Amino acid sequence: MKTDVILVSATGAGVDEALNQSEKFADYQSYSAKDKIRLRLIAEESLGMVKTFSDDYDVNFYIEGDEKKCTVVVEADVDIDSQVEDELLALSTTGKNDAAKGFMGKMKVLFFGCVKQFNDIYNIKSQYPGGNVDFAEMGMYDNSAISVNSYMWSLTQYRDQLFEEKDSNEGSKEAWDELEKSIVASIADEVKVGVVGNKVTLKVEYTAANN
């Protein structure tokens, strides 16, 4: 099953309709009350990152799946102006801006920044008291088998690499603690940010417990 595709803007138009779609999907697939709440939380967090530097930025939102597994999808054709591009590049290289705080804040940087910054994808870092963490590099892999200028960032890959470093690197430990506090990172099976040309897609995969 695939829900209706809802157009959501940075001003908030379409958000309520999109969240209603998450509840309708859960009801249709007979998800438990707990799964229904979790799916809505994932939808809320995913749409929350759309609030970015531009007031007229639109994304498409939908959910697809079945009674056991589903994927929340946010996608857009990214064509940001030079001012926004400069702000995103500055944010991605310093990690100081409030917009980059938290796991979904970093998803926002990847979603809106990487399309315009292929040469800098592997330089997106996050600053923690214990040092810098190469946020993008730890989760990014070349996806050029699908298309030229194609990349994919994976939560699973990022989490695995952080786990290996958290006991030996103070910055990685801080990043691990941040990751464990994230609603999406704690309840989702996988989070992927895919870039193909100027098209970027966020996919959050979730398996319903139905209990």
N, C-alpha and C positions, 0 to 999 in steps of 0.2 A: 504494500500500500504506500502511496505517496500523497501527502496532503496538498492542498492548494499552495501555490507559490505566492508568498506575500511580499509586497514591496515595502521596505522599511527605510525611513530616512533618519538622519542624525538628529532631526528636530523631534523625533518621537512618533511621527505619523506611521501607523501600521504596527506598532509594537503590541498593542492590546490584541489586535486581530491575530498576530503571530502567536502570542501566548495562548490564545483561545484554541488555536490549531493544535498546540501541544496537548492540551487537555482533551480535545476531541479525538486525537490520535490514540491517547492512552485509553480512553473509554471504548473506542472501537476495537482495540486489541485486547480488551479485558485486562488491562494492567491493574495491579493492586493499588490501593490508595498511596502506599509508600512510593511505588514506582512512578505513579502519576505526579507526585510532588517533586520527585527527583528529576523527572523529565522537564517539568516546568522550570526548575532551578537551572538546569543546563541551558534551556532556551533563554532564560533571563540573563544569565551570565554571558552567553554568546552574543546576544543583541546589545548588551551593555557596552561592549567595546566599540560599537558603531558610533557612539558619541565621541566624535573626533574633532579635528581642527576645522572642518568644513560644515556649514549649516545645511548644505544641500546635497550631501552625499547619500546615495541610495544603495541598498543591498537587497538581494533576494533571499528569502528565508523559506525553508520547507523541511519536513521530516519524512523519512521513508524507512520502511522496515516491516516487521511482522510482530506476532505476539511474543516473540522472544528477544529479538534484537532490533535496534533502530539506530538511525543516524540523523543528528540535527545538522543541517547544512546552511551555511551563510556564504553567499558568493557575490562577487561584484567584478565589473570591468573597471579597473583602477586607472584613472586619468587625472591625477591631482596636479594642482598648479605649483609653480616653482617655489612660492613662499611656504606652502605646506610641506613640499618636498624637503626644503632646507630644515624646517623644524623637525621633521621625522628623522632626518639624517643626524642632526645634532642629538636628538633623543636616543637614537639607537647606539651612538658611539659613547655616550656618557652615562646613560641610565639614571640621570639625576631628576628628570622631570617626573612630576607626580603621576603622569599618565602611564608611566612604565612600572609603577609599583604594583606588586602582586602578579600572580601568574597570568591572569587574563589581561592585565595591562601590557605584558610582554607579547601576548598573542596579538594585541592591537598593533603593536609596533611591527610585528612580522606581517600582519595582514595588510596594513596600509603602507608599509615602508619598503618591503623587499622587492616589490615589482619594479620600482624605479631605481633600485640600488643593487643590481646584480653583482657589481664589483665589490660591494661592501657587505654582502649577505653574511660572510663569515667573520665580519668584524663587529657584529652586534653583541655588545657586552653589557653585563649588569654589574653595578658596583654594590658590593656588600662590605660591612665593616671588616670582614676578614680578607677582602681582596676582590678582584674582578673575576667574573665567570663568563666564559664564552658561550653565552646562551644559545645563539643561533647555531654555532658550529657543532655544539654537542648534540643537537637534534636534527640537523640538516643533512640531507643527502641528495646527490645528483639524480634527477629524475628524467634525464635527457633521452632515455630510451623511449619515452612517450612523445617528447617534442623538444625542439631546440629551445633554449632558455626556459627550462622546466626544472623546478626544484620542489622538494617536499620536506617539511619539518614534522617530526614525529615525537609525541610525548613519550612514548615507550622508549625510544632511543635516547632521548634527553634524560629520562628518569634512570635508565640503566647506567649511563655514564656518570651521572651525579652520584649514584649509589657507590660506584667504585672509588670516587674521589672524596666523599664526604668525611671519611675518617682521617684523611691525610691533608686536606686543604680546608682551611677555615672558611674561605669564601664559598666553596661548594657545600659546606655544612649549612651555612646560612641559606643558600639557595634551596637545599633539601628541606629545611624547616619551612620555608616559604611555600614550597610545593605541597607539603603535607597539609597546609592550612587552606589550600585552594579547594573550593567546593567542587569545581569541575574536575580537577586533577584527582580528587579522592573518590569520586563516584563513577567517572567515565572509564571505559575500557581503553580508549585511545582518543587522542586529539591530533588531527593532522591539519597543517596549513600547506596547501598546494599552490604553486605558482606556475602558470603556463602562459608565457607571453605577458599580456596585460590583464589576464584573468586570474583572480585569486579566489581560493575556496577554503573555508574552514569547515572541517567535518569532525563532529564529536560523536563517537560511537558509544552506545550504552546497551547493556544486557539487563533485561528485566528479571528481577528475582521472583516476582509474582507471589509474594507472601508478606 
